């Protein structure tokens, strides 16, 4: 005779359901600062209710009282335009637009230094911005690349091999000397038979397979001998001696690949290489995982001034915030003070360059009810960043708004195919291509506005 378990199963099911319903009424639980999802069996039938944390306006900086420059009110429908808060010093977008206008009538280099955190790591976003600009204005090559890299295996815009280096970064827990660092917050010390090899490619983006010039940058307090092998043939060797400033070895020609070898070195620090054309656009990606942007103020002024003489920029783009924003952060006064110092440092070091501050992008989190929403701390940080730009008389672009604002990261994650990662924080290369298109459109609209102003001035 078979025993009937239906009654026991029913009782057990009712007991589990009762327990789960009871858990819904427990107060919100947090683990290491993160809210745990609240149990709610009725979430699919319950009427939605606002769950965003109210923002105390008194804790946020006031919106900038300095109006952006003329023509911003004519921004095209559906576009998030750049807000230029520059004053008579013209440290907003004007130097960049002027350089583009000059490039349209004569050959010259127009260079962009794009600083950021892991959001642009491995050339995400910057690869497609570079492609779009080079296709319109000319130029070729990937620009600046460090001697070694954590992303060499999955950065699609350059093939990168290296061996025999001691790498040092500002994010190291020990043995980092800030006085030696370069523009990327790194420096590299060669060991015996050290080499670094860079090859162009064309699978991901156009105009990257061949360049006209390549350079390597270093300081030496002794004697150093460097060899460059271009296209796997024709080795060129030079010896350099102690000097008080940054030195560069350059090779020219139709360069598809170049291998830099350190044959002999005495007290020499290396930084990176550049691969460019002799005219057109260069976009240098200076991504530093975990950075807030404040470390830019720690780069020695002499190093930046030396580098600026070798490689002057027309535009500096600063995009940070992922490592600053907290879930409910309202007060970012310390961050604002630190960024003011960093921007002042860059202004002094690159006196010819315009500066564009790009806000943090969207970042979502799960509420206690399990729904995805933009972290309130993101919205607050965007307000601070806008105020930082106005205070420093530079330009500002609201990336969060351009992405679509509230919940836009979730839409990128859920797109088919996905344009962002499941951490609801970082975009992937498809997302980078999408955002680069938005930025490029905004830059070109700003360039048209600049041309219009110049036309009015000449009337």
Secondary structure as UniProt FT lines:
FT   HELIX           6..24
FT   STRAND          30..31
FT   TURN            32..33
FT   STRAND          34..35
FT   TURN            41..45
FT   HELIX           57..59
FT   TURN            70..71
FT   HELIX           72..74
FT   TURN            77..78
FT   STRAND          83..84
FT   TURN            88..89
FT   HELIX           94..103
FT   TURN            104..105
FT   STRAND          109..116
FT   HELIX           118..123
FT   TURN            124..125
FT   HELIX           126..137
FT   STRAND          143..146
FT   TURN            150..154
FT   TURN            156..157
FT   STRAND          159..169
FT   TURN            170..171
FT   HELIX           178..180
FT   TURN            183..184
FT   STRAND          186..199
FT   STRAND          211..220
FT   STRAND          224..230
FT   TURN            231..232
FT   STRAND          233..240
FT   STRAND          247..255
FT   STRAND          257..265
FT   STRAND          268..276
FT   STRAND          280..287
FT   TURN            289..290
FT   HELIX           294..298
FT   HELIX           301..310
FT   STRAND          315..319
FT   TURN            322..324
FT   TURN            327..328
FT   HELIX           333..349
FT   TURN            350..352
FT   STRAND          354..358
FT   STRAND          364..366
FT   TURN            368..369
FT   STRAND          372..374
FT   HELIX           376..391
FT   TURN            392..393
FT   STRAND          395..397
FT   HELIX           399..403
FT   TURN            406..407
FT   HELIX           408..414
FT   TURN            422..423
FT   HELIX           429..458
//
